[in-house]
Amino acid sequence: MAPKRPFKLVITLLAAFSVVLAGFQNNTYEIPRFSPADYTVEDGFALSLIASEPLLTAPVGLDFDDKGRMWVVEMIGYMPNLEGIGEEEPNGRIVILEDRNKDGMADKAKVFLDGLVLPRSVAHVYGGLLYVDGPKLWFVEIINDKPGKKTLVDPVYAEGGNVEHTSNGLMMNIDNWIYNANYNFRYQRRNGKWIKEPTTDRGQWGITKDNFGRLYYNNNSTNLQGDYVLPNKVIRNKYFKPMMAEHQRLASNRVFPIHQTSVNRGYQPGVLDEKGYLRDVTAACGPLVYRGGAFPAAYNQNAFVCVPEANLIKRNVLEFKPFQTSARQAVDGKEFIASTDEGFRPVNLFTGPDGAVYVVDMHRGIIQHKAYISQYLTEQLAAKKLDTLQHAGRILKITSTIAKGSPVPDLTKATAPQLVTLLSHPNGWVRDRAQQLLIQKKDLTVVNQLITLAKGQNDLLSAVHALYVLDGLNVLTFDRLTAIINASKQPETIAHAVGLLERFAAKERVAAMKSLSENLMARNNETIDLYLSMALSGWIKVSDATFLPVLSAIEKKYATQRVVQEAVTSALDGKEEQYLASMNPTDGLKNTLNTTIGKRQRKEMNAIYVVEKNEVDNRTRGLKLFRSICATCHGADGKGIQDLAPPLKGSEYIDGSMKRLAAMILHGVSGPITVNGTVYRLNNEMPALLNNKDISDQDIADIIRFTQNAFAKQGKNISAADVKLMRDKKPAGTGVFTEKQLLETDFDK
């Protein structure tokens, strides 16, 4: 447990440094300066600015190459104005930042790729770069810092959904699979071919991992979420969805800003406290489990979280148990970093080759997409002129003033034996990259060295890294894995190894696996038992008579542990009825198995095996429909267009009955109409959508929901069923409503 320390300002300042915002179209916003007065940082740490505009604009993610250089992805098109108009312009970029004079600050930005549509993630993998352009996921070779051959990895990677709710993250995990936030697929490249397979859909923006390989993520209103178990271990049964082992809220959502903040739902009771300070996170993102080895020991595997709406970064202390992970606020009532600068928008965190934490600060006024931004927040941003804070961006660096990290190795020159040694480096970034470089080198002379390392143990789990290098080199065998398991005293290594052992399930190895299982259970270790139960799935298919009793013994041993029950259900994968009939499961497991059997009979799969791409959410769909149908007359900003249509903001038809509004959209409006005390004598009548076969009741409901969010004083809801009822409210006469008919008709009858 980290000792509680008083907060004080500890910020490394470049003497007399100020940043002039380049490219501003409107300089009505006061030019921001990187000032000590704007930040409080936890005692023992320093915050420094290492890159800013004009070298980069609207950064949202980054990765480091083997030379230690930052490759930054810039989402320049995101909300270019309060109306979000023009966000699909191909103006996104990936730039390489360099520090040529070695003064600790980037002084050159080299464009690697440009002309991208809302790019959001990059990852250096397989000797090239994985990146997102619009809905597509691409892999490109790197030749002398220039793009080479491009390969389309996934054409629907980020298709559907709002820009804030589309796939991102692209993180290589210790198991050699690339995982994402907000997408139910993972990726791997084998023998030059890309593999895509289902995984659990996790989080919203950003993803991270601990040393063991468990995944952590969050969504806008949840500080930190995570899985209790390694990925893809409890989803083997396609007709079962785990409810305990994955997707758990780990920490409190309470937040402690140091100034009043402008947030989207600030008008709702309970969002702000009596001082006007935010109570709970509303835009949490970019989590990072720290594995850098350059902070004091108490900070190892702490989970840091970006909270851009409140201009701060949280620190959570993770606590690990075999069946559960939890987290708590590191310092009661105070955050790791907090700022009074409303332009400080941390959106992602990364560990660097030096063990420092790098903060991606989008540094802008607007961080809420048009589909979700409320009229309340729009007015707040405009009043503060925060909507003019555009074309900026910073990368900040967090270092310890107490602990010192290890020297940064030159990975570009490291030999295979040296890379094996680096699997035990204190910095997780170095260990991860050494693992992947060893796989890319395909140097089999280090296999024995790797096997020896896999049999050892340390807190950094170097043995697990070695294990997956062997996996990536395709040199694992049943005998080698068995030898590693028998020699290892580290439960985490055994947990990974028994999972890898499953691919060798065959009749001729049943006796050996049974003996190994009995020996492992004799160790009486919760972690080993849990992962053994998951790994028995393939062996049960080979010999259920041998391994169902083993699985049952584990289940009975942990009869009250729901995570174990979910592991058993996942492992059975079609053997549920047989297990019920022969193994006398506990009542809790019986219910789960019967539910799973019913879903199998009805062919109701876990959604991750059905969904191919993200769905467009209702509010984003409403925004798109509004712009294509309504904005021509009412304006994209809803302010109305002279002689065409009145404004929507302040309109009693927007703030009034939702059913009346639906009837107006369905049947149209003609003649003069009074809005907010002003009479509008328009040249044309509002067209009716009643007979438009391309516009459904749900579409109209979505349009109304968007207008409620964007223009209403207080948003109201409406269903597609309500809209359908209004189809019969056809007005007398021409069938188009007059103002008099709108005011006299009772739409609730």
N, C-alpha and C positions, 0 to 999 in steps of 0.2 A: 504494500500500500504506500502510495506516494505521500510524503509529509506535506501538511498544509503549509503553504508559504504565503506571506503577504504579497500582494501585487505591487509592482512598481514599474516605472517606465524604463525599459532597457532597450533602446533602439539604436542600432548603428546608423549613423547619419553621414552621408557624404557632404562634406563641408559646403555650406551655402548652395546646396543643390536645389534647383527648382525645375519643374517640368512644365514646358509650354505645350499646350494641347495643339497638335498639328492637325490641319484639315478641318477645323471647326467651321461650319457654315454660319453659325450664330454664336457670338462670343458673349451672350448675355449671362451665361453661367460664369461665376467667378472662377478664374483659372486655379485648379487645385494644385496644391504643393505637398510634397512628401514631408510632413512636419511631425516632430516628436509630440506635439500637443494633440495630435489627432488619434494617437494609438496608446493603449495600455497593453503591455505584454507581460506574461507571467514571469516572476522573478527567476533569474538564471538563464534567460533566453534573450536573443537579439533578433531584431527584424531589420532587414536591409532591402533596398530596392536594387534589383540587378538588371532589369530591362523595363522599358516603358515606350509609350508613343514618342516620337514618330516611327520607332523601329517595328512596332507591332500595334495591331488594332483588334479590339474585341476578342482576346484570347479565351478559349474555353477548354483547352486540353493541351498536353504536351507529352513527349517521351524523350529519352536520352539515347544517343547512339553510342557505339563502342569507344568513341573518342571523348565522350562526356559532354558533347554538345546538345543543346536543347533544340528539339524540333517542335514548333508550336503550331497548333491549328487555330485559325482565326475565323470566327463565325460573324463576319462583317455585316451580313444581311439581316441579322436578327433585330427585329423591332427598330427599323431605322427612324421611326417617328411614332407618335402616340397612336396612329392609326394602323401601324404595321404594314403600310403600303410599300411595296418594292422589296419585300424580304426574299423573294425567290430569284432575285438577280444573281447571276453567277459571279459573285465578287469575293467569295471565300478563298482563303489561301493556307498553304502550309509553308512556314518559313524556318530556316536554320539560323539560329542565333549564335554568334561567335564573340568571344572576348579576345580580340587580337593583341591588346596591350597588357593583358593579364592583370587588370586592376580590379577584377571582381565584378565588373559591369559589362553587359553586352554592348558592343559598339558597331556591330554589323549584322544586318538581317539579309539573308540570301533567300530569295523565293525559290522553293523547290517545285511547288505546284500552285497554280492559280486558276481562276475561272470556275471555282467550285460553288455548288449550291448548298448553303447551310451545312458545311462540314462540322463534325462534332468530336471526332476521335481519331487518334493515330496510334500505331504500335509498331515498334521495330521487331520484326519476327522473321525467321528463316532467311536472314540476310537482306531483306527488303523492307518495304513499308506497307502496312495495312492501313487503309483510310476510308472515310465515308464521303461520298459526293452525292448529294440529293438522297434518293432512296437506295443507292447502290453501294455495295461494299467491294472495294478493289484492293488488289495486291500489286505493287509495282516494284520492279527491280531498281536498285540504286547504282548508278554508274558515274563515279566522280561527282557526286552530289547533284546529279541530274537524273530525272526519271527515265527508266529503260522500258522493258517490255511490261505491259499491263495485263493483268488477268482479272476477269470479273469473277469474284468469289460468290457473291449473292446478289441477284438483281432486285430482291424485295427486302433487303436488310432493314431499311428504315422507312419502308412504305407504310402509309396510313398513319393516323394519329397526328397530334400536334407536335410542333418542333420541340416542345418541352417534354413530350411523351413518346419520343421515338428512340430507337436502339442506339446505344453508345457504350463506352467503357473499353472494350477490346483489351482485356487483361489476360496475359498468359499466366496460367496457374502452375503450381508445382507438378501437376499431373500431365503436363504437356498439352492441355486443352486451353483454348482461348474462350473466355467467358465475357458476357455482356451485361450491362444494366438494361432493363426494360425489353428483353427479348428472350424467347423460349428456345433458343438454339445456341450450341457451342460449335467451335470450329477447330480443325486440325489439318495440317498438310502432311500427307504421307506419300513418299515416292513421287513428288511433284504434283499430286492431285489433292484438291481440297475436299475435305469431308465435313458435312454439316449434319448434326444430329440433335434431337430434342434434349433440352435441359429445363430446369425450373425457371420460370419467368421471375426475375429478381429486380426490385427497385425501380428507380426513375432516372436518376442522373448520377453516374459514378459507381464504381465497384472496387472492392479491395479484398485482401486476404490476410490471414494470419500465417505464422510459420508452418502450421500443420496443413494448411490448404483449405480451411473452411472459408466461406465467402461472406462478405458483409456489404450492406447497401442501405438505402433509405428511400423515402419519398418526401414530398414537400412538407407534409405535416407529421413526419416521424423522424426523430433525431437519428436513430440507428436501429437497423434490423440485421438479422443474420441467420445462418443455418447452424443447427446444433451438430450436424454431421457433414462429412465430406460430400461434395457435389455428385449427383447421379447415383448415389448409393441406395436411396429409399424410393426410387421411382422406377424400379425394374418391372413392377407389375403395372401394366398399362391401364388397368381398371381400378387403380387405387391412387388416391391423392393424399399424401401425408399432410397432417394438420399440426403436428407437434415438432417434428424433426427439422423442419425448414420454415423459413419466412417468419421468424419470431421477432417481436419487438423486444429490444434488449435494455433500453435505458429510458429515463424520463425525458419528456419533450420540453421541459421547462428551460427557459432561456433567460439570460441576464445581460441585456444591452446596457450601454452607458449613456444613452440619450433616447429621446422620443423618435420613433421610427414611423415612416409612411409605409403602411402595409395594405394589402388588397382589401381585406375585410375589417379594417380598423374600426368601422362604424358599428360592428356587431358586438353585443354585450359579451364581455369576457375575453375578447381578443387582446385588448390593451388593459393595463392596470390603471389605478387611480391617477398615476403620474403620466399616463400616456405611453408607457413603456410596453413593449411586446411581452406577452406572457409565455407563449409556447411557439415553437418553430412553425413557420408557414411556408418556407422555401428551402428546407434542408437539402443538401446535396454534397457531392464530391467527397465521400468519406475516405479516410486513409488509416489503416492499421500500421502504426510506425514500426518498422523493422530495420532502421538505418544504422543502429549501433553507435551513433554519435551523440546521443542524449544520455543523461544519467539512467542507471538501471531501472529506476522506478517508472520510466516512461516507455520501456520496451513493450511493444504490442498494446500501447494505448490507442484508442480509436479517436482520431480527430475528425471533425465534421464542419463543413462550411455552412454558415447561416447568412447568406448575402443580404436578405431583406433587413436584417438587424445589424449588418456590418460587423460581423464577428466570426470567430472560429472556436468551436467547443472542443474540450478534451474530456473523453470518457475513459475510465479505467476498466478494462475487460477482466473478468474473472472466469476461469475455465474449470468445468467439471466434465466428467465423461459423458453425461447425458444432457448437459445444459451449459450454455454460456450466458453470462449476464454482464451488465455494465452499469456504472454509476458516475455521477458528476464528479470530476476530479477535485475541484475546489468548490465548496458550498457557496453559492451566491455569486460566483465570479467566473468569467470565461478566460480561456487561454490567451486569446487576443480579442480585443474589442476596440472599435474605432468610432469617433464622432463624425468622420467623413462619410457622408451618404453616397459618395461615389465609390467607396470601397466595396466591391462585389466579389468576394472569393467564391469561385464556382467549382474548383477542383484542387486537389492536393496530391503531390507526388514526392516520393523519396528519390533523392539524386545519388549519383555515383559517390559523392562525398559524405553521404549520410544525413545531409541537411534535408529539411522539408521545403519544397517549392510550392508557393501559393500562386495559383492562376487567378488573377484579379481582373475580371472583365472590365472593371472600372467604367461604369456608365450609370445613367440615371434610371433608365427603364429596364427592369428585369422581369416584368410580367407580360406574357404574350397577349395580343389583342383579343384572342378568343376568351380570355379569362379576366382581363383587367376590368375592374369595376369603375363606375363613374366616380366614385369616391376617390380612388387612387389616381385616376386621370387628373382630377382637379388638384389633388395634393402635389403631384409631380409638376404640373403646369405652374402652380403658384410658387413653387420653389425653383422653377426654371430647370429642374432636373432633366426635363425632356431634351434640353439643349446639350446635355453632357453626352456626346457621341464621339466616335473616332479616337477613343483612348484605350488604354490597356496596360497592365503592369504584370510583371513576374516578381514576386517578393520571395525572400529566402529567410527561413527560420533556422538559427543555429544556437547551440548551447554555449553559454559563457563559462560553464563549469567543466563539462566533459569534453574530451577531444576524440574525434573520429580517427579511423585508420587512413593511411595514405591511399589515394585513388590509384588503382592499378591501371596500366595501359593494356586494355583488353585486345587492342588491335595487334599486339605483338606477342601475346601470351601463347605459349606452347600448350599442348594437351596436358602434360603432367602439371604444368603451372595452373591450368584451369581446374584440374582436380583439386589442387590445394586451395584454390579460391572458393570451392564449395563450402569451406569452413570459415569464410570471411565474415567478420561481424556484421557487415552491411548486407541486408537481404537483397538489395538491388544487384549487388555484385554476385551473390550466390545464384540468383535467378538467371542473370545473363551468362555466367560461366556455364551453367547447366545447358542452356540453349546452344552456346557456342561449341561445347563438346559434342553435342548431337550433330551439329552442322559439320564439324570436322571429320566425323566418322573414323576417328583414329582408334583402332581396336587394340593398340599396344597398351592402353591404360585400363583395360577391362579388369585385370586382377587388382589394380590399385583402387578401382571403384568398388569392387566386391568387398575389399578390406574395409573401406570407408563405410559401406552400407551395413556392416556388422557392428560398427561402433555406435557411440551415442554422444550427444551434447545438446544443450538447450536450443541451439540453432537448427536442429534437425538436419544436419549435413548428410546424415545417412539416407534420408528420404530424397534429397537432391540426387545423391549417387544412384539410388534405386531407379529414379526416372531417367537418368542418363543412360543406364543400362537398358531401360525400356525403349528409349528413343533410338538406341543403337541396334535394337532387335537381337540382343544377345542373352536375354533372360530365358531360362529353362526351368522346368519343374524342380530339378535337382538344385540348381543355383538358388532359386527362391527358398526352397526348403532349408538349405544350408544357412542362408541369411536369417530366416525366421528362427531357427534353432539356436543360432549364435547370438542373436540380438537380445538385449535386455531393455530395449526401448519400446514401450507399447505403441507409440505413434508409428514407428517404422514397421512393426508387425501389422498394424492396421492397414497400411498401404500395401504391404507385401502379400497379405492373404487375398486382397482384392485382385492383385495382378496374377495371383496363382490360379484364379478361377478360369482363365482362358485355356488352361491345360487340363481341364476336366475331361477325363476319359475313363473307360472301364478298367483299363490296366493299371490305373493309378488310384482306384477307389480305396484299396486297403491302406496305401501310404497316406492318403488324405484323411482317412478315418483316424489313423494313429496320430497324425499331426494334430488333428482337431482335439483329440483327447488330451494330448500333451499341453495344448494351448489352454484348454479349459481348466487344467490342473493348476495353471498359474494364478487362477482366481483374480483376474484383472478385468475391471469393468470395460475399459476401452477395447481390450483384445476380444472379449466376449461379444461386444456389440458389433464390431466389424467382422468377426467370424460369422455371426448370424447373417449379415448382409451378403457375405462372399459365398455362402452355401447354395445360392440360387442355381448356379450352373451345375454343381455337383448333385443337387437333388434331381435334376433332369436326367443325370446319368444313372443314379441309383437312389431312388427315394426311400427304399427300405433301409439303406445304410444311414442316410443323412437326415431324414425327418426326425428320428429320435434325438439326434444331436441338436437340431434346431429346437425341439421341444424341451430339452434339458436347459437350454439357455433361456427360453421363454419362462419356464417355471421358476428359474433362479431369480428372475427380475419381473415377477408377476405384476408389480404395480407400476412398472416403468412404461409409459406410453411410447417413448421413443423405441424401446426394444420391441414392443408390439407392432409398431409400424415397420421396423426392420424385418420382422418375421413375415408380415403380410407382403412386403415387397419381394422377399426371397421366394415365397411360395409360387407366385406367378403362374396360376393355373392349377395348383395343387391344393387349393383351399378346401374343397369338399373332402378330399382324402385326409387332410390334416384334421379337419373337424371330426371325421369318423374314427380316426385311429389314435389321435394324440391327446384327446381330452383337454383342449385349451381352456384357459381361464375365461371367465365370463366377459371381461372387457375385450379380449381378442375374438371371442365368438361373435360378438356384435359386429366388429370390424370385418371379419371374414364373411359373414352373411351379407353385409352391405356390398362387399366387393363381388361376391358371387352374383348378386342381383344386378349389379352394373355390367358384369360380363355377359349375363344373359340378355340384357337390354342393349348391349353393345355401346355403353356409355363410357368412353375412354376419358382418362385424365386429359384435360384440354390441351396440354402441351404436345400431345401426340396428334392433335387435330388442327390446331391453329397454325397457319403458315406465315401470317404476317399480322402486324398490329392493326387493330380496328381504328377508324377515325372516330374520335369521341363526339358526343352529341353537340357540344358547344363549338368545337372546331368546324363540324359540319354546318352548324348554324351560321357561323361567320362566313364560310365559303358561299353558302346559299344567299345570304344577305348581300354579299358583294356582287354576286352574279345577277340577282333579281331586283334587289331594293336600292342598292347604292347608286344606280344610274340616275334616279330621281331624288333620293333623300341624301345622297352624298355618302362617301365612305366613312366620313366622320359623323354622320347622322345629323348634320347641321341644316340640312335642306338645301334645295337649289331653287333660286328665284324662278317663278312661273312654272315650276315643275312639281315641287312637293314641299310641304312644311317641315320644320325641324322635328326631330324625334326627342331630343333632350328637352325636358320640361313639358312634354306633351301629355295632356290628361288621358290620351288614348294609349300611351305607353305605361303610364302610372296607374291606370284604371283597370277595368275588368279584362282578364286575359281571354275570356270567351268572346267578348266584344271585339277585341283585337284580332282574334282568329277569324271571326265573321267578316271583318273588314278585308282581311287578306284573301279570304275565299271568294267574296262576292264583289269586292271593289267599292270605290267611293266616288261620287260625282258631286259637282257644285261647290260653292264656297264652304270652307270649313274653318272653324275657330280653334286655334291652338295657343294656349297660354295667353289668352286675351287678345291675340292678333287674328284678324280675319284674312284668310288666304283665298284669293279668287284666282284659281288655277286654270290654265289653258286646256288641260287634259284631265280626264278622270283617271283615278287610280285603277289599273287593270285588275281584273279578277283572276284568281288561280284555280277556281272551282273545276274547270274542265281541262286543266293541264294534266295530262296523264303522267307526266314525268315528275310531278310534284306530289308527294304522298302526305298523308296526315302527319306522319312522323317528321317529315321535312319542315312542315309549317310549325310544328311544335318546337323544332330545333331553332328555327328562325326567331321565334318569339322568345325562347330562352336566351338567345344571344342578345336580343334587344334589351331584355330585362337586365342582363349583366352589364351591358355597355351604356345604356341610356336611362334606366329607371332610377328613381330616387331610392326605392327599396325593391329588390328583385322578387318576382313571384314565379310560380311554376305552372305548367300546363302539360297535360298528357295528350298523346295522339288520340285517345278515346274522346277527350273533350273536344278536340278539333273536329273529329268525325261528326259529333252531334251538331256542330255549327253549320254543317253542309245543308241541313234542312231549314236553317233560319233565313231562307231566301226572302228578301224584302219585296213588298208589293210594287207594282208598276214595272219599271225597266229591269228589275232584278239586281240593280246596283244601289247601294245604300246612299241616301242623302244624310246630311248632318242631323236633320230633324229625326229621321228614322233611327239613326244610331243612338240618339239620346233618349228616344221614347221606347225602344225595344227592350224587353226584359230577357236577357240572354241566359238567365239561369233557369228558365222554365223548361 
